[in-house]
Amino acid sequence: MLMRTDPFREFDRLTQRVFNEARPAVMPMDAYREGDEFVIHFDMPGVAAESIDLQVERDVLTVRAERPAPERSEGRETVVSERPTGSFSRQLFLGETLDTDRIRADYDGGVLTVVIPVAEQAKPRRIAVGDGGTRAQIKG
C-alpha cells in the first residue's frame, strides 16, 4: 500500500491561518497490517460523522470531512485557536493486492477506522509437493 504524505503540513497550516485560505487540511493517520487486513486510523476529533465522505476510484481511497468553526458569540474572546477548521481531505493509493469491494469504516471517539481486506489472489498459499508420480496440489 502506498501513501502520499506532505512534509510541509505545519507550514501550510500556519500560512492558511495567516492568509485565511480555504485550502483542505491534512488529517493525521496511522496504518498497519493485521493478518489479512490493512487497518487505517484517521484522527478527526470534532468532526460530525455525517460530514465524512469515503470514496474509492481506481485504487485511490479519498477521505473528506468538515469541521465547522466554533460559533462566534458576544462576550466570547478567543485566547488560543490551534485546531484547524474547514475542509479536510486525504488520499491513499491502494495496491492491487487489496480488496476495495469489501472496505469497512467506523467512526468512534474522533477516530475514523478504515479496514481493507487483502485480496484472495494476493494471500500466500502453500503448495503440497507430491511423492514420485503424484502431482503437486495448491492448498488455500
NUROFI-14422 format. One record per residue (C-alpha): residue in one letter; x, y, z. Coordinates in nm, 4 decimals, decimal comma, padded with zeros to 6 digits. Example, Ala and Ser with C-alpha at 12.3 -4.5 7.8 and 13.67 -1.06 7.14 Angstrom:
# NUROFI-14422
@r=a&east=01,2300&north=-00,4500&up=00,7800 .
@r=s&east=01,3670&north=-00,1060&up=00,7140 .
//
This chain:
# NUROFI-14422
@r=m&east=00,0000&north=00,0000&up=00,0000 .
@r=l&east=00,1405&north=00,3394&up=-00,0973 .
@r=m&east=00,0614&north=00,6630&up=00,0817 .
@r=r&east=00,1065&north=01,0277&up=-00,0087 .
@r=t&east=00,2450&north=01,2493&up=00,2668 .
@r=d&east=00,3014&north=01,6222&up=00,2919 .
@r=p&east=00,6242&north=01,7234&up=00,4735 .
@r=f&east=00,5167&north=02,0896&up=00,4718 .
@r=r&east=00,1857&north=02,0306&up=00,6517 .
@r=e&east=00,2674&north=02,2527&up=00,9523 .
@r=f&east=00,3934&north=02,5348&up=00,7303 .
@r=d&east=00,0755&north=02,5128&up=00,5219 .
@r=r&east=-00,1379&north=02,5194&up=00,8351 .
@r=l&east=00,0310&north=02,8385&up=00,9564 .
@r=t&east=00,0016&north=03,0145&up=00,6204 .
@r=q&east=-00,3608&north=02,9078&up=00,5995 .
@r=r&east=-00,4264&north=03,0784&up=00,9331 .
@r=v&east=-00,2338&north=03,3934&up=00,8352 .
@r=f&east=-00,3901&north=03,4337&up=00,4909 .
@r=n&east=-00,7226&north=03,2688&up=00,5795 .
@r=e&east=-00,7032&north=03,0381&up=00,2774 .
@r=a&east=-00,9816&north=02,7904&up=00,2148 .
@r=r&east=-00,7437&north=02,5032&up=00,1441 .
@r=p&east=-00,8127&north=02,1466&up=00,2655 .
@r=a&east=-00,6108&north=02,0429&up=00,5715 .
@r=v&east=-00,4455&north=01,7026&up=00,6018 .
@r=m&east=-00,5643&north=01,4642&up=00,8725 .
@r=p&east=-00,3050&north=01,2615&up=01,0678 .
@r=m&east=-00,3228&north=00,8840&up=01,0363 .
@r=d&east=-00,1693&north=00,5523&up=01,1375 .
@r=a&east=-00,1755&north=00,2452&up=00,9109 .
@r=y&east=-00,0735&north=-00,1147&up=00,9731 .
@r=r&east=-00,1343&north=-00,4680&up=00,8516 .
@r=e&east=-00,3069&north=-00,7063&up=01,0886 .
@r=g&east=-00,3360&north=-01,0577&up=00,9499 .
@r=d&east=-00,5209&north=-01,0422&up=00,6191 .
@r=e&east=-00,6356&north=-00,6801&up=00,6575 .
@r=f&east=-00,4898&north=-00,3299&up=00,6417 .
@r=v&east=-00,6182&north=-00,1018&up=00,9172 .
@r=i&east=-00,6021&north=00,2778&up=00,8924 .
@r=h&east=-00,6873&north=00,5191&up=01,1750 .
@r=f&east=-00,7544&north=00,8849&up=01,0866 .
@r=d&east=-00,7563&north=01,1412&up=01,3704 .
@r=m&east=-01,0631&north=01,3578&up=01,3164 .
@r=p&east=-01,1782&north=01,4996&up=01,6513 .
@r=g&east=-01,4687&north=01,7403&up=01,6403 .
@r=v&east=-01,5909&north=01,6135&up=01,3026 .
@r=a&east=-01,9562&north=01,5073&up=01,2690 .
@r=a&east=-01,9910&north=01,1513&up=01,1345 .
@r=e&east=-02,2386&north=01,2666&up=00,8690 .
@r=s&east=-01,9776&north=01,5027&up=00,7209 .
@r=i&east=-01,7349&north=01,2157&up=00,6473 .
@r=d&east=-01,7180&north=01,1039&up=00,2837 .
@r=l&east=-01,5177&north=00,7978&up=00,1706 .
@r=q&east=-01,4753&north=00,7115&up=-00,1969 .
@r=v&east=-01,2671&north=00,4580&up=-00,3894 .
@r=e&east=-01,1890&north=00,5191&up=-00,7532 .
@r=r&east=-00,9220&north=00,3300&up=-00,9482 .
@r=d&east=-00,7450&north=00,2073&up=-00,6343 .
@r=v&east=-00,7371&north=00,5544&up=-00,4745 .
@r=l&east=-00,9136&north=00,5953&up=-00,1404 .
@r=t&east=-01,0272&north=00,9545&up=-00,0771 .
@r=v&east=-01,1394&north=01,0634&up=00,2701 .
@r=r&east=-01,3085&north=01,4019&up=00,3147 .
@r=a&east=-01,4621&north=01,5635&up=00,6224 .
@r=e&east=-01,5682&north=01,9035&up=00,7581 .
@r=r&east=-01,5038&north=02,0562&up=01,0993 .
@r=p&east=-01,7059&north=02,3747&up=01,1447 .
@r=a&east=-01,5557&north=02,6804&up=01,3075 .
@r=p&east=-01,6882&north=02,7491&up=01,6579 .
@r=e&east=-01,9835&north=02,9829&up=01,6630 .
@r=r&east=-01,8903&north=03,3379&up=01,7483 .
@r=s&east=-02,0885&north=03,4923&up=02,0270 .
@r=e&east=-02,0880&north=03,8250&up=02,2001 .
@r=g&east=-01,8681&north=03,8287&up=02,5061 .
@r=r&east=-01,6508&north=03,5407&up=02,3829 .
@r=e&east=-01,2853&north=03,6175&up=02,3271 .
@r=t&east=-01,0695&north=03,3507&up=02,1644 .
@r=v&east=-00,7425&north=03,3076&up=02,3527 .
@r=v&east=-00,5951&north=03,0101&up=02,1629 .
@r=s&east=-00,7186&north=02,8557&up=01,8394 .
@r=e&east=-00,4935&north=02,5732&up=01,7190 .
@r=r&east=-00,7433&north=02,3177&up=01,5868 .
@r=p&east=-00,7892&north=02,3621&up=01,2128 .
@r=t&east=-01,1425&north=02,4075&up=01,0865 .
@r=g&east=-01,2961&north=02,3731&up=00,7451 .
@r=s&east=-01,2448&north=02,1030&up=00,4856 .
@r=f&east=-01,0109&north=01,8064&up=00,5448 .
@r=s&east=-00,9035&north=01,5550&up=00,2829 .
@r=r&east=-00,6575&north=01,2713&up=00,2399 .
@r=q&east=-00,5852&north=01,0348&up=-00,0475 .
@r=l&east=-00,4237&north=00,6934&up=-00,0231 .
@r=f&east=-00,3052&north=00,4965&up=-00,3213 .
@r=l&east=-00,4079&north=00,1347&up=-00,2673 .
@r=g&east=-00,2190&north=-00,1520&up=-00,4219 .
@r=e&east=-00,3779&north=-00,4109&up=-00,6490 .
@r=t&east=-00,3460&north=-00,6646&up=-00,3688 .
@r=l&east=-00,6273&north=-00,5058&up=-00,1653 .
@r=d&east=-00,9963&north=-00,5920&up=-00,1979 .
@r=t&east=-01,1545&north=-00,2477&up=-00,2436 .
@r=d&east=-01,5043&north=-00,4017&up=-00,2765 .
@r=r&east=-01,5049&north=-00,5083&up=00,0905 .
@r=i&east=-01,3799&north=-00,1915&up=00,2677 .
@r=r&east=-01,5366&north=-00,1249&up=00,6098 .
@r=a&east=-01,5327&north=00,2021&up=00,8054 .
@r=d&east=-01,6315&north=00,3091&up=01,1573 .
@r=y&east=-01,6135&north=00,6482&up=01,3312 .
@r=d&east=-01,5853&north=00,6477&up=01,7106 .
@r=g&east=-01,4299&north=00,8872&up=01,9617 .
@r=g&east=-01,2937&north=01,1210&up=01,6936 .
@r=v&east=-01,1117&north=00,8396&up=01,5107 .
@r=l&east=-01,2171&north=00,7072&up=01,1703 .
@r=t&east=-01,1099&north=00,3430&up=01,1313 .
@r=v&east=-01,0963&north=00,2018&up=00,7777 .
@r=v&east=-01,0348&north=-00,1717&up=00,7282 .
@r=i&east=-00,9305&north=-00,3003&up=00,3851 .
@r=p&east=-00,9027&north=-00,6778&up=00,3355 .
@r=v&east=-00,6180&north=-00,8298&up=00,1358 .
@r=a&east=-00,7486&north=-00,9782&up=-00,1913 .
@r=e&east=-00,7707&north=-01,3582&up=-00,2055 .
@r=q&east=-00,5307&north=-01,3809&up=-00,5004 .
@r=a&east=-00,2668&north=-01,1884&up=-00,3003 .
@r=k&east=-00,2726&north=-01,4169&up=00,0053 .
@r=p&east=00,0164&north=-01,6601&up=00,0413 .
@r=r&east=-00,0625&north=-02,0202&up=-00,0497 .
@r=r&east=00,1117&north=-02,3445&up=00,0375 .
@r=i&east=00,1909&north=-02,5905&up=-00,2362 .
@r=a&east=00,1953&north=-02,9560&up=-00,1404 .
@r=v&east=00,4757&north=-03,1468&up=-00,3074 .
@r=g&east=00,3804&north=-03,4929&up=-00,4269 .
@r=d&east=00,5810&north=-03,8084&up=-00,3833 .
@r=g&east=00,7174&north=-03,9577&up=-00,7032 .
@r=g&east=00,4301&north=-03,9946&up=-00,9528 .
@r=t&east=00,1747&north=-03,7773&up=-00,7656 .
@r=r&east=00,1218&north=-03,4196&up=-00,8699 .
@r=a&east=00,1691&north=-03,1149&up=-00,6528 .
@r=q&east=-00,1550&north=-02,9552&up=-00,5281 .
@r=i&east=-00,2188&north=-02,5974&up=-00,4233 .
@r=k&east=-00,3783&north=-02,5542&up=-00,0819 .
@r=g&east=-00,5612&north=-02,2321&up=00,0009 .
//
